Every structure is written in C-alpha cells, then in structure tokens.
C-alpha cells in the first residue's frame, strides 16, 4: 500500500501479522496499539496509527529532549505545540512564525516537493488567523557541478518561486549551502511569517458538541499518501530511479491559485467570527487534522469519509484519511453559521463540505475519533483521538559521543600551511547567491524594506486589516553545519548567537526564535548525541540572550547509504524595530569612512582576542579540505552586550535620526576576509585595512564580531567603550582595491566579477536567472 511504501498495493493484501511493519510500525508499537484499543486494530485503524505515530508527526525520538528548550516570555502569545508560534508586536498586532522541512519529498520530486513545502508553511500561518507576508528558504545541496544536483537545485528553486510568486507572498531571504553530505539527501527548509490583529488569533482545536467539521479547499486524491511515513520517517537507500519512482506518489502536488483563494476565504471567515477552530491538513492529512483538533479540545469527532470530495475514483477509507493532498483546511463551525460559511466559500470559489461533527467525551474518558462510511452506515474505525495525537511512544534512544571525537578535535587546521595568496582564497569563498533569489519576487505587498542578500530582511509591520503602526520586523535564518559537525553544542549556540546579531544589524531587537533540526538516523546513537547536544547548546544561548523558542520542526532520517548528514540545526530569528522610517544601512560602504571592528571578546581599549581557531571555518574546509579541530569560544554575556549595542546603534538611523552607522556586516562564514570583501563588492567601493596578523585572523570564524563603516569614528569608539563592547579600528574606505596589508590585494572589479559569476559557473549549464 502507498502508506507503507509498497506502491499501490491494496492495504488488505498483506499478511495481517506483517502489515504493521510495511506501514513502519514496530512490533512493540503494534502491541501498544492493541493495549490501547483492547483488541487488534483493523487495517484502517493501523494505518491511522502508522502515520500519526511516525517520527515526522509524533517526534517520538526528540520530544524528551525538546522539553529542555526555553519557550516562555511576556510577549509570547502562543508557544510550541500549535500550528505556529505567535508574539505580541504591540499596537494591537501579533506576529506568527513557523519553520518546516520538506526534505525527502524534494529529493524525490524537487519541484513539487519544494512547492508544497511553501504551501504547507503558508497554511500553518493563516491557520492562526495571520496573513502570510514573508517566506525564507534555507537550502542544502551536494556539489553543484554534478548533473543530479543541478536538477535538484533547478527544481527546488523553481518550485519555491513558482508557488510563492503565484500565491502572492514574497520570499525575502534564506541560505544556500553546498556539501557532499547532502548529495542524496538535500534539505529544503521553509520559514513563513505572518501578521494579524491580536483579536483574530484562533487555535486549532474543536469545541462545542454538535458543531460541524467542514473541509475547505481542494478535493482529495492519492497524491501524498504516506508522505510522513514513506518519505519523512525513513532514510534513503541508493536513490535509484526505480526507488524514486516508487516513492514519487507520496509527494504531494500543489496548486498555488487554490491556496490563494483558500487564504482569503479563511481570513474572511475568521474576521466574521464564523469559525470556532481551524486546522490545516498537512502531514497525515485528515486523520491528523481531526484527531489533533479533537484532542486539543478534549472532545471526540465523527468523520464521514463518504462526504469527502475526491478527485480519484475507488479510494479506500485509509487513503481518504491519510492522503496529504494540498490546499485543504478543516474548520469547526456551528450549525447556525454553516450557511454563511458556505456563502463566503462560494464567493471565493473554495469548496466546502461537511465531513464530520464534534462529539462528547464523557468525564474521565478520552473523546473518540470514529470513521464512518456515511453516518448511517458502518463504523470503519474507532480509536481515542488523544491516542493518535498525544499518546505516541516516547523513546529514550541510546546516545553515544563519536569514538573519534577527541582525535578530530586534536587535528587542528591551524597547523596547515599558510596560503601563498590569501586573495585567491577570499575569491574562492566569495559567492553571490542572487542566482537563486532573483527568481523570487521579494517585493510583493511592497512591505520589504531590505530584501535578500544582507544580514537580515526587514519589512514594514503592515497588511490589510491591521492597525496602523510605525514598527518594522527583521527576519533571518542561520545555520552552520560545519561548526555543528565539529561540536554540535557549541556550534548550535554560535548559530543562535549569529542569528541574534544579524537581527541587531538591521536595527531590531531579537524577540523569538524557531528552529528546524535536520539530523540523521535517530537509531544511530551518535546522531542522538548530536541532537541532544544541539538542543542543549540552543537552550544555553537562548536563555543567555532572552530568546524564547516559540516553535520548530524536527526532521530525522536524513541519511543515504547508511551515512548521516552533518547535524544541521537551522535557526529562524524574528526581531522588532520600534520605528521604521528609513531603510537600515545594510551591507555596504561609503567613501572616505572608517572601518571599525566591534568584537565582544576583546577589551574596550582596542585589544586582541585570544589566538583564533580555524576549526569549522569555510577556509579550512573549502580551501584545504580539512574538517576537524575545535571552535572558537563564545562568550554569551559579551555577545548579549554586543547585540544590544548594535541594535540600538543601527535603530537610531532606521528611526530617521542622524545615525552613526553608514554600513554594517557581521563576521561569520569565511571570517573577516569574506566580510570585508562582501562589503566592498556590494557597494563598489574599495578599502584599506591594516593590523591583520595572518591568515588565521583573516579566516577565523570567531563569533561576536561586526564590521561597522562610519564617518564618525571617535563617537563610535567612545560609545562602544561606554557600552563595554570591544573594538578595533581596521582602516579606511575608498579607491578601487580591496587591500588587507600583507595578505590581500584585489581589484574591486575583479572581486565583483568573481563574486557574481561563481555560482552560475559552478552550476555549469544552468544560465543565470533573469530578475523578476
């Protein structure tokens, strides 16, 4: 059967004693299902448990660790556990944010896998009552010069742009990472942010016995059956054409125009207070939406599969319940409001069908999810709703630090020979990702003040139906698998720190984070150790920086041929700008200015930091093929001071004042050398820097550093000293060369040409994209 990874074989065709294994249910889990039901499950019921207890839906390997994350703050309105996290942005406005993965579907069918990833994350946002206003997409592939990778890249980028541009939500940023570990298992993560009046916030729960469950949107087909079990909760073997073809029916097919109509219809229903609760149909389809809404509301639900509109004949009940056909929502509606709901849907040309009703849950007993073939017909399945959505197994899987961890840590890339020409290594590390983001329309809604390519995107806090506000929002996604492969705890903490600093560089105060935890096979003890360490590193950084984790996603089984990907936690950070009247200065230079390095780890008199490490640096990996060593230490107390200082410094200019910052860029991947070069090529202005001792200082990715371009040097360094933030005067701007004394001497034109053409040249036959 599709839900078990066996093509289109009928569910009843397998041996009863082995069917659960084909569905991805272990022997122990089947025993647990029998204990819950007090009997053997029938085939439909087993299929329901299979998808709801899958790793993707239940988080059965990660829940025990995720509990250690800080999730609360006064401004948090909704934390983890709902469709999206929500914060109070002031002025009667709330902001919803969510990040998800669509990794395995995108490896099989990249265009639809990525497109439906966008569609799913949009529904998570407007399910909360928010209008989606921005999308970001962190992407991870293998060697871009290989033909299969080019097919994946082209398909994923086209899927994201085709869906996002068509549905009318701007894609305002993301990441692009290449590493051999993603060759068979690319990662496609998608973040979405939306805004809403605080009084429109709605939760995904059912209430009111006798209320109706109304299915909105597309008809239901066989596309996507088993997506959470066949694809998202198992690793890849060889990635052969035959294997891909067998799994392709489990990839959903999207329709952005249906999604657009669905967004508008749902928001109108919410504005009119015609909906009691609402839930999107994503992973596990109708069984997930019905069981989750019922369990959250402490009620039961009866579902009539015969009432579900279908696009294919002959669909069995298990197919209807577990299909992941896209662009569908489940609304809980009172019988008295049904006619008005149908009228709104009719005007937006959105299908609406009553497929269920809310039932009572007697005191002390869980509400039941009952599946009927017509409410007057046969009961096809009967299970406790909470058993599907909340009572999945909780595994304490074995964890083990890799046996070669100490040896790898001792293998210091600092001992590698110095480059003969640091300038050529800077060019190797300098890549313009605009081939990707120029295919996205980032100006939809005309809210985008700072688009892709910088440290963080910036948007006006505005949308139809919102109260007027001068505030703005900053948004970023950050990851560093190289750091996390060396030390998942320290690497994840440093990634959170980088995300907060990127938000500050836009003049915003970091308010919250979400995460997408992409890891390998949880049955490998080393992978579970990586996951646990990464969560602890995230927790430590978030606590130190006062950043609540308001949502996230865990994607496991990212492996192929038994080899796991590098640990890849992606952090999405959201910041608030109190007054946005001018664009932030961004990654740029002005002529005749001074370059100052703000460095939280040195003293306030222009001192030097501890000897820099090259462990986990792009220079060590991409220029020397060296992946070992140790990371530079992160001082979270000092980093917090730096974030606050930079945020306040940039905010002065953003608010329309006479700001001291003319350009700004954090130092991260590629180190100071790449940060300086990016400032130059993005502005077309040269620079002259002195006092960088050697290639260690040029390429180290030590945290907590920002390069500031200013025409008011004395004021900047005096304020830095007063704030307890270390600084160092690097040099000046102007001319047509990028000069780091004794190390780098490049023409700005040469560097710009290399920067702009590197990605298209790596992609070989793929022509550079035409801007939207």
C-alpha positions as a printed Julia matrix, in Angstrom:
772×3 Matrix{Float64}:
   0.0     0.0     0.0
   1.1     3.58   -0.58
   1.1     4.36    3.14
   3.56    1.58    3.72
   5.96    2.29    0.9
   4.78   -0.54   -1.36
   3.49    1.42   -4.34
  -0.25    0.99   -4.91
  -0.66   -2.47   -3.37
  -4.01   -2.76   -1.6
  -3.94   -2.47    2.19
  -5.74   -5.75    2.66
  -3.35   -7.74    0.53
  -0.58   -8.17    3.09
  -0.25  -10.74    5.84
  -2.05   -9.41    8.95
   0.95  -10.24   11.1
   3.36   -8.31    8.87
   1.2    -5.42    7.7
   2.24   -3.17   10.55
   5.9    -3.49    9.54
   5.08   -2.47    5.98
   3.43    0.61    7.46
   6.51    1.48    9.52
   5.01    0.34   12.84
   7.34   -1.71   15.04
   6.26   -4.9    16.75
   6.33   -3.13   20.11
   4.23   -0.25   18.79
   1.63   -2.67   17.43
   1.44   -4.27   20.87
   0.9    -0.8    22.35
  -1.9    -0.09   19.87
  -3.58   -3.35   20.85
  -3.3    -2.42   24.53
  -4.9     1.0    23.87
  -7.79   -0.46   21.85
  -8.19   -3.62   23.9
  -8.23   -5.56   20.64
  -6.35   -5.92   17.39
  -6.68   -2.88   15.14
  -8.28   -3.28   11.76
  -6.37   -2.21    8.67
  -7.77    1.33    8.65
  -7.0     1.88   12.33
  -3.49    0.54   11.9
  -2.92    2.97    9.01
  -4.1     5.85   11.23
  -1.65    4.92   13.98
   1.12    4.38   11.43
   1.01    7.95   10.13
   0.28    9.64   13.46
   2.98    7.69   15.29
   5.53    8.25   12.54
   8.67   10.12   13.51
   7.6    13.11   11.46
   4.25   13.54   13.23
   4.94   12.28   16.75
   8.53   13.42   17.46
   8.85   10.17   19.38
  12.66   10.32   19.37
  13.06   14.03   20.07
  10.24   15.08   22.42
  12.15   14.08   25.53
  14.96   16.47   24.54
  12.87   19.35   23.21
  11.37   19.83   26.67
  14.66   21.44   27.72
  14.18   24.48   25.48
  13.01   27.8    26.98
   9.64   28.7    25.48
   8.13   31.47   27.61
   8.35   35.26   27.7
   5.83   38.03   28.45
   5.41   38.81   24.77
   4.78   35.18   23.73
   1.1    34.62   22.94
   1.42   31.08   21.55
   4.38   28.78   22.01
   5.27   25.29   20.7
   2.51   22.78   20.13
   0.24   24.85   17.89
   0.49   25.37   14.15
   2.76   28.42   14.62
   4.32   30.46   17.38
   2.88   33.93   17.96
   4.29   37.01   19.69
   2.73   40.35   20.62
   4.3    43.09   18.48
   2.4    45.97   20.08
  -0.13   48.34   18.51
  -2.77   45.58   18.67
  -0.76   43.44   16.23
   0.61   39.92   16.64
   3.22   38.12   14.54
   3.1    34.41   13.73
   6.17   32.46   12.64
   6.84   28.85   11.73
   9.61   26.81   10.06
   9.22   23.38    8.48
  11.14   20.91    6.33
  10.23   19.2     3.08
  13.5    17.35    2.66
  12.64   13.87    1.49
   9.84   14.85   -0.92
  12.2    17.37   -2.52
  14.84   14.67   -3.05
  12.32   12.59   -5.0
  10.41   15.29   -6.9
  12.2    18.6    -6.31
   9.7    20.98   -7.91
   6.56   19.7    -6.21
   8.42   18.79   -3.02
   9.61   22.36   -2.57
   6.4    23.98   -3.84
   4.2    22.05   -1.42
   6.65   22.84    1.37
   5.85   26.51    0.76
   2.12   25.78    0.57
   2.15   23.85    3.84
   4.0    26.53    5.79
   1.63   29.21    4.48
  -1.33   27.23    5.82
   0.36   26.86    9.21
   0.43   30.65    9.4
  -3.07   31.56    8.22
  -4.46   28.75   10.37
  -3.59   31.04   13.29
  -5.56   33.9    11.73
  -2.45   35.59   10.32
  -1.88   36.82    6.8
   1.42   35.39    5.48
   3.72   38.27    4.49
   7.16   36.69    4.08
   8.87   33.39    3.31
  12.51   32.33    3.71
  14.11   29.16    2.39
  17.37   27.65    3.72
  18.55   25.14    1.09
  21.29   22.49    1.27
  22.64   20.5    -1.69
  25.64   18.46   -2.77
  28.29   19.53   -5.31
  26.52   21.99   -7.65
  28.69   20.96  -10.61
  27.09   17.48  -10.64
  24.18   16.89  -13.0
  21.81   15.44  -10.39
  22.46   18.34   -8.04
  21.74   20.81  -10.83
  18.42   19.03  -11.45
  17.62   19.24   -7.73
  18.65   22.9    -7.43
  16.75   23.98  -10.51
  13.64   22.07   -9.47
  13.63   23.27   -5.86
  14.22   26.92   -6.75
  11.55   26.77   -9.47
   9.11   25.12   -7.05
   9.62   27.79   -4.39
   9.45   30.69   -6.83
   6.52   29.28   -8.8
   4.41   28.71   -5.7
   5.42   31.77   -3.67
   5.24   34.21   -6.57
   1.86   32.84   -7.69
   0.24   32.83   -4.26
   1.47   36.38   -3.67
   3.81   36.01   -0.68
   7.34   37.44   -1.05
  10.41   35.27   -0.49
  12.73   37.67    1.34
  15.78   35.57    2.16
  17.25   32.23    3.05
  20.51   30.33    2.8
  22.37   28.28    0.21
  24.82   25.62    1.39
  26.74   23.01   -0.61
  28.32   19.94    0.99
  28.83   16.36   -0.12
  26.78   15.04    2.82
  23.62   16.38    1.12
  24.25   14.67   -2.24
  21.49   12.07   -1.89
  19.54   13.87    0.83
  19.1    17.58    0.11
  17.48   19.75    2.75
  14.64   22.12    1.85
  13.55   24.14    4.87
  10.89   26.85    4.61
  10.07   29.58    7.12
   6.98   31.77    6.98
   5.97   34.85    8.94
   2.5    36.35    9.12
   0.74   39.22   10.88
  -2.7    39.53   12.42
  -4.79   41.74   14.68
  -4.39   40.2    18.13
  -8.16   39.71   18.42
  -8.19   37.47   15.33
  -5.9    34.85   16.87
  -7.5    31.4    16.68
  -6.26   27.99   17.81
  -6.51   24.6    16.15
  -8.99   22.93   18.48
 -12.51   21.61   18.26
 -15.2    22.55   20.78
 -18.95   22.58   21.09
 -20.65   19.19   20.89
 -22.73   19.1    17.73
 -20.54   21.59   15.87
 -19.6    20.66   12.34
 -16.23   19.8    10.82
 -16.13   21.48    7.41
 -13.43   20.53    4.9
 -12.37   23.54    2.85
 -10.35   23.67   -0.35
  -9.11   21.1    -2.81
 -10.55   17.69   -3.42
  -8.72   14.66   -2.04
  -6.59   12.38   -4.19
  -3.95    9.74   -3.8
  -1.05   12.18   -4.0
   0.89   12.42   -0.76
  -0.37    9.17    0.8
   2.29    8.01    3.22
   4.32   11.2     2.97
   5.05   11.29    6.69
   5.92    7.58    6.85
   7.27    6.54    3.46
   9.37    9.66    2.99
   9.77   11.75    6.12
  10.32    8.97    8.64
  12.78    6.74    6.8
  16.2     7.17    5.25
  17.18    6.74    1.61
  18.87    3.7     0.17
  20.6     4.2    -3.11
  18.41    6.88   -4.61
  17.97    4.77   -7.77
  15.47    5.74  -10.46
  13.3     2.75   -9.54
  13.29    3.67   -5.85
  12.47    7.3    -6.62
   9.64    6.24   -8.93
   8.15    4.04   -6.2
   8.16    6.91   -3.72
   7.02    9.65   -6.1
   3.28    9.04   -5.44
   3.98   10.0    -1.82
   4.97   13.51   -2.94
   2.11   15.99   -2.83
   1.05   18.13   -5.79
   0.33   21.79   -5.15
  -1.92   24.48   -6.68
  -0.92   28.0    -5.57
  -4.06   29.59   -7.0
  -6.26   27.32   -4.93
  -4.1    28.27   -1.94
  -4.59   31.98   -2.61
  -8.36   31.61   -2.66
  -8.19   29.48    0.47
  -6.16   32.14    2.3
  -8.66   34.88    1.51
 -11.7    32.73    2.33
 -10.26   31.6     5.68
  -9.24   35.11    6.75
 -12.72   36.4     5.87
 -14.3    33.59    7.89
 -12.09   34.45   10.85
 -12.81   38.17   10.6
 -16.52   37.4    10.59
 -16.14   35.12   13.66
 -17.7    32.25   11.75
 -15.09   29.7    12.79
 -14.74   28.14   16.26
 -11.42   26.46   15.46
  -9.39   25.74   12.35
  -6.58   23.39   11.35
  -4.65   22.85    8.14
  -4.34   19.44    6.52
  -0.63   18.82    6.17
   1.31   15.73    7.18
  -1.05   12.75    7.74
  -3.93   14.65    6.17
  -7.45   14.35    7.51
  -6.61   11.96   10.34
  -4.12   14.46   11.73
  -6.49   17.43   11.48
  -9.44   15.63   13.05
  -7.55   13.86   15.84
  -5.47   16.91   16.8
  -8.38   19.35   16.93
 -10.47   16.87   18.92
  -7.68   16.04   21.37
  -6.79   19.71   21.97
 -10.43   20.48   22.68
 -10.98   17.43   24.9
 -13.78   16.18   22.65
 -14.41   13.45   20.12
 -15.19   13.59   16.43
 -17.16   11.5    13.96
 -15.93   11.59   10.36
 -17.86   10.53    7.27
 -15.33    9.53    4.6
 -18.09    9.27    2.01
 -18.65   13.03    2.32
 -15.02   13.92    1.47
 -14.79   15.33   -2.09
 -12.45   13.14   -4.13
 -10.57   13.65   -7.35
  -9.95    9.94   -7.95
 -12.41    7.03   -8.04
 -12.19    3.94   -5.91
 -10.32    5.44   -2.97
 -10.36    3.3     0.17
 -11.11    4.83    3.57
  -7.46    4.66    4.66
  -6.48    6.57    1.5
  -9.03    9.3     2.17
  -7.95    9.66    5.8
  -4.18    9.68    5.21
  -3.94   11.49    1.86
  -1.79   14.61    2.01
  -3.44   16.34   -0.93
  -2.67   20.02   -0.62
  -4.66   23.25   -0.13
  -7.13   21.86    2.41
  -8.32   23.17    5.79
 -10.63   21.8     8.45
 -12.9    24.42   10.07
 -15.06   23.82   13.14
 -18.34   25.66   12.55
 -21.62   25.94   14.45
 -24.66   24.62   12.56
 -26.21   28.08   12.73
 -23.23   29.59   10.85
 -22.91   26.91    8.19
 -24.92   28.79    5.56
 -22.78   31.92    5.96
 -19.6    29.84    5.79
 -20.8    28.24    2.58
 -21.67   31.66    1.16
 -18.16   33.04    1.86
 -16.57   29.97    0.33
 -18.8    30.17   -2.71
 -17.73   33.77   -3.39
 -14.04   32.78   -3.18
 -14.68   29.65   -5.28
 -13.5    27.42   -2.44
 -15.13   24.04   -1.99
 -16.77   23.46    1.43
 -18.07   20.08    2.58
 -19.34   18.96    5.97
 -17.34   15.82    6.73
 -17.72   15.45   10.47
 -19.24   16.55   13.74
 -17.9    17.18   17.23
 -18.97   14.58   19.8
 -18.98   14.44   23.57
 -16.21   12.95   25.67
 -17.65   11.57   28.91
 -15.86   12.72   32.06
 -12.74   10.69   32.65
 -12.66    9.12   29.18
 -10.97   10.36   26.01
 -13.0    11.53   23.06
 -13.26    9.03   20.23
 -12.34    9.51   16.59
 -14.86    7.39   14.71
 -14.71    6.87   10.95
 -17.98    6.14    9.13
 -18.94    5.3     5.59
 -21.99    7.56    5.83
 -23.19    8.5     9.31
 -25.99    5.95    8.97
 -23.58    3.35    7.69
 -20.85    1.12    9.02
 -18.31    2.26   11.63
 -15.0     1.65    9.83
 -12.71    2.68   12.66
 -12.95    3.74   16.31
  -9.92    4.98   18.25
  -9.27    7.5    21.05
  -8.35   10.81   19.4
  -5.74   11.58   22.04
  -4.05    8.22   21.43
  -3.28    9.29   17.88
  -2.17   12.85   18.52
  -0.69   12.95   22.01
  -0.03    9.41   23.26
   2.56    8.31   20.71
   5.53    6.39   22.12
   8.26    8.45   23.75
  11.68    6.98   23.1
  14.82    7.49   25.16
  17.11    6.32   22.4
  20.73    5.41   23.17
  23.24    8.23   22.79
  26.97    7.95   22.24
  29.67   10.52   21.64
  31.55    9.57   18.44
  34.55    7.43   19.26
  36.9     9.6    17.2
  35.66   12.89   18.64
  38.8    13.65   20.66
  41.11   12.74   17.79
  39.23   15.0    15.41
  39.28   17.84   17.93
  43.06   17.5    18.26
  43.55   17.68   14.47
  43.98   21.45   14.37
  43.71   23.18   10.96
  45.84   25.94   12.42
  48.84   23.76   11.59
  48.03   23.85    7.87
  50.46   25.81    5.67
  49.62   29.44    5.13
  48.19   30.22    1.69
  50.57   31.62   -0.88
  47.9    34.16   -1.84
  45.13   34.9     0.65
  43.38   36.97   -2.0
  42.71   33.93   -4.17
  41.26   32.08   -1.18
  38.98   35.05   -0.49
  37.71   34.79   -4.07
  37.13   31.06   -3.63
  34.92   31.76   -0.61
  33.09   34.73   -2.14
  29.76   33.68   -3.7
  26.75   35.77   -4.69
  23.54   33.73   -4.12
  21.44   36.06   -6.27
  21.05   33.41   -8.99
  18.59   31.89   -6.54
  16.84   34.87   -5.01
  16.39   36.8    -8.25
  13.9    34.14   -9.2
  11.79   35.1    -6.18
   9.58   38.15   -6.04
  10.6    39.74   -2.74
   8.59   42.95   -3.18
   5.05   41.53   -3.12
   2.89   43.64   -0.74
   5.52   46.4    -1.12
   6.43   45.86    2.54
  10.05   44.8     2.01
  12.48   47.49    3.13
  15.55   45.22    2.99
  15.42   42.17    0.77
  17.6    39.08    0.26
  21.39   39.13    0.35
  22.08   41.02    3.58
  22.29   40.07    7.23
  18.51   40.15    7.76
  15.39   41.01    5.8
  13.35   43.98    7.01
   9.62   44.5     6.45
   7.07   47.1     7.45
   4.58   45.87   10.03
   1.63   46.35    7.7
  -1.05   44.3     5.96
  -4.72   44.69    5.04
  -6.87   44.81    8.17
  -4.04   45.7    10.57
  -3.98   48.78   12.8
  -1.52   51.45   11.64
   2.0    51.04   13.02
   5.43   52.59   12.55
   7.11   49.41   13.7
   9.06   47.05   11.49
  10.11   43.42   11.53
  13.51   41.84   10.92
  13.82   38.22    9.88
  16.74   35.86    9.32
  17.6    32.19    9.03
  21.02   30.91   10.0
  22.85   27.6    10.13
  26.4    26.28   10.14
  26.67   22.52    9.65
  30.47   22.75    9.62
  30.51   24.16   13.15
  27.92   21.64   14.33
  29.77   18.67   12.83
  32.78   19.59   14.99
  30.83   20.43   18.15
  27.02   20.29   17.92
  26.53   22.0    21.27
  28.91   24.92   20.76
  28.05   25.11   17.05
  24.31   25.44   17.68
  24.87   28.04   20.4
  27.05   30.02   17.99
  24.35   29.73   15.31
  21.75   31.21   17.68
  24.22   33.96   18.56
  24.8    34.72   14.88
  21.06   34.9    14.19
  20.56   37.37   17.05
  23.44   39.51   15.78
  22.07   39.52   12.24
  18.76   40.8    13.6
  20.62   43.51   15.53
  22.48   44.58   12.37
  19.06   45.54   10.96
  18.34   47.76   13.95
  15.9    45.31   15.53
  15.61   43.79   18.98
  15.63   39.97   18.79
  12.28   38.72   20.14
  11.99   34.99   19.44
  13.4    32.06   17.52
  12.1    28.97   15.79
  14.2    26.01   14.74
  14.34   23.27   12.14
  16.5    20.42   13.43
  17.77   18.39   10.47
  19.65   15.31   11.63
  20.43   11.76   10.54
  19.04    8.43   11.66
  17.91    8.56   15.33
  18.59    4.85   15.61
  22.29    5.71   15.39
  23.49    6.61   18.94
  25.91    9.23   17.56
  23.03   11.05   15.87
  21.0    11.15   19.07
  24.05   12.52   20.9
  24.35   15.24   18.24
  20.65   16.1    18.57
  20.76   16.24   22.37
  23.91   18.35   22.36
  22.48   20.75   19.78
  19.31   21.24   21.83
  21.38   21.97   24.94
  23.5    24.47   23.01
  20.37   26.17   21.71
  18.89   26.29   25.19
  22.02   27.83   26.7
  22.22   30.53   24.04
  18.5    31.34   24.11
  18.49   31.63   27.9
  21.52   33.93   27.85
  20.03   36.12   25.1
  16.43   36.14   26.42
  15.13   34.45   23.29
  12.11   32.17   23.71
  11.83   29.23   21.32
   8.23   29.52   20.12
   8.12   26.68   17.61
  10.1    24.33   15.49
  10.38   21.17   13.48
  12.47   18.03   13.76
  13.5    16.24   10.56
  15.24   12.93   11.18
  16.33   10.03    8.99
  18.29   12.36    6.73
  20.68    9.68    5.58
  21.59    7.71    2.48
  23.58    4.5     2.11
  23.65    4.45    5.92
  25.62    7.72    6.06
  24.06   10.56    8.05
  24.11   14.2     7.04
  26.06   16.64    9.16
  23.95   17.91   12.07
  22.1    20.86   10.55
  20.06   22.88   13.03
  18.55   25.91   11.28
  17.61   28.9    13.4
  14.94   31.36   12.33
  15.04   34.61   14.31
  12.44   37.37   14.5
  13.18   40.91   15.61
  11.13   44.04   16.23
  12.07   47.56   15.1
  10.34   50.2    17.19
  10.26   52.85   14.46
  10.96   52.07   10.82
  11.07   55.22    8.74
  14.34   54.65    6.84
  15.99   51.55    5.42
  18.77   50.1     7.55
  22.25   50.83    6.17
  22.86   47.19    5.3
  25.96   45.52    3.89
  27.6    48.46    2.15
  30.36   51.06    2.32
  30.58   54.81    1.76
  33.68   56.67    0.58
  36.14   58.25    2.98
  34.87   56.41    6.04
  36.49   54.4     8.82
  36.09   50.66    9.33
  35.73   49.59   12.95
  35.55   46.0    14.15
  33.24   45.59   17.14
  34.4    42.47   18.97
  32.71   41.27   22.15
  35.64   39.1    23.16
  38.3    41.82   23.44
  38.7    44.71   25.82
  37.31   48.17   25.24
  40.73   49.69   24.54
  41.22   48.06   21.15
  42.91   44.89   22.34
  43.35   41.5    20.69
  41.2    38.4    21.18
  42.65   35.06   22.16
  44.55   33.17   19.41
  41.94   32.44   16.74
  40.93   28.92   15.74
  40.31   27.85   12.17
  38.28   24.8    13.25
  34.99   24.62   11.36
  35.92   27.52    9.11
  34.97   27.64    5.47
  38.62   28.34    4.66
  39.78   25.09    6.29
  37.06   23.02    4.61
  36.66   24.6     1.18
  40.23   25.69    0.56
  42.13   22.89    2.35
  39.63   20.0     2.73
  40.16   19.94    6.5
  37.04   19.34    8.66
  38.46   18.89   12.15
  39.68   20.99   15.07
  37.84   22.97   17.75
  35.6    26.01   17.6
  36.4    29.44   18.98
  34.87   30.1    22.4
  31.58   32.0    22.6
  31.13   34.47   25.47
  27.35   34.76   25.68
  27.47   37.58   28.24
  29.68   39.65   25.97
  27.59   38.69   22.95
  24.45   39.92   24.65
  26.09   43.31   25.22
  27.17   43.45   21.58
  23.68   42.59   20.28
  22.1    45.3    22.42
  24.69   47.89   21.42
  24.48   47.16   17.69
  20.68   47.08   17.71
  20.45   50.47   19.42
  23.18   51.94   17.2
  21.51   50.96   13.92
  17.99   51.74   15.2
  18.88   55.43   15.54
  19.29   55.77   11.78
  16.39   53.48   10.95
  14.12   55.68   13.05
  15.11   58.68   10.95
  17.78   60.11   13.22
  21.36   61.09   12.39
  22.79   57.59   12.72
  26.46   56.86   13.22
  26.37   53.69   11.08
  26.84   54.02    7.3
  27.25   50.3     6.65
  27.4    47.15    8.74
  28.06   43.43    8.38
  28.51   40.6    10.84
  31.62   38.42   10.61
  30.65   34.76   10.15
  31.22   32.27    7.31
  34.57   33.0     5.68
  35.7    35.22    8.52
  36.88   38.81    8.34
  38.3    38.36    4.85
  34.94   37.47    3.33
  33.04   40.06    5.41
  35.29   42.86    4.13
  35.1    41.62    0.55
  31.29   41.41    0.68
  31.07   44.98    1.96
  33.22   46.07   -0.95
  31.6    44.17   -3.82
  28.09   45.09   -2.7
  28.96   48.79   -2.69
  31.6    49.01   -5.44
  33.94   50.82   -3.04
  37.44   49.71   -2.05
  39.02   49.53    1.38
  42.41   49.56    3.07
  42.87   47.53    6.25
  45.99   47.07    8.39
  46.88   45.12   11.5
  45.51   41.69   10.49
  48.4    39.48   11.52
  47.99   36.41    9.33
  45.58   34.07    7.59
  44.35   32.81   10.98
  42.95   36.25   11.8
  41.69   36.73    8.26
  39.7    33.5     8.03
  38.78   32.56   11.6
  35.04   32.48   12.19
  35.26   33.51   15.82
  31.84   34.74   17.0
  30.56   38.08   18.27
  32.13   40.39   15.67
  30.7    43.12   13.45
  32.36   45.39   10.91
  30.97   48.94   11.01
  31.52   51.58    8.34
  31.27   55.06    9.9
  32.17   58.66    9.15
  32.11   59.41   12.89
  34.88   57.2    14.21
  35.53   58.96   17.5
  31.86   58.93   18.5
  31.5    55.25   17.64
  34.52   54.04   19.62
  33.62   56.24   22.59
  30.12   54.78   22.69
  31.46   51.25   22.31
  33.79   51.78   25.25
  30.95   53.19   27.33
  28.78   50.14   26.48
  31.53   47.71   27.42
  31.93   46.47   23.83
  35.42   45.8    22.49
  36.54   47.49   19.3
  39.43   47.8    16.92
  39.98   50.34   14.14
  40.69   48.38   10.97
  41.25   51.01    8.3
  39.5    53.22    5.78
  37.29   53.05    2.69
  37.78   54.38   -0.81
  39.53   53.59   -4.06
  39.13   50.62   -6.33
  41.07   47.92   -4.46
  40.43   45.61   -1.53
  43.65   45.7     0.5
  44.41   43.88    3.72
  48.02   44.81    4.31
  50.4    41.94    3.64
  47.59   39.45    2.89
  45.08   40.6     0.25
  45.28   42.96   -2.71
  42.37   42.58   -5.13
  40.7    44.91   -7.57
  37.09   45.66   -6.66
  36.08   44.95  -10.25
  37.9    41.6   -10.22
  36.33   40.58   -6.91
  32.87   41.67   -8.04
  33.11   39.67  -11.25
  34.27   36.57   -9.36
  31.5    37.05   -6.77
  28.74   37.39   -9.34
  29.83   34.56  -11.66
  30.97   31.92   -9.18
  27.6    30.26   -8.56
  26.48   30.27  -12.23
  29.87   28.81  -13.18
  29.5    26.08  -10.56
  26.06   25.29  -11.89
  27.65   24.98  -15.33
  24.78   24.61  -17.79
  22.17   26.5   -15.77
  22.02   30.04  -17.09
  21.89   32.95  -14.61
  18.32   33.8   -13.75
  16.64   36.9   -15.07
  15.49   39.21  -12.24
  11.76   39.19  -11.55
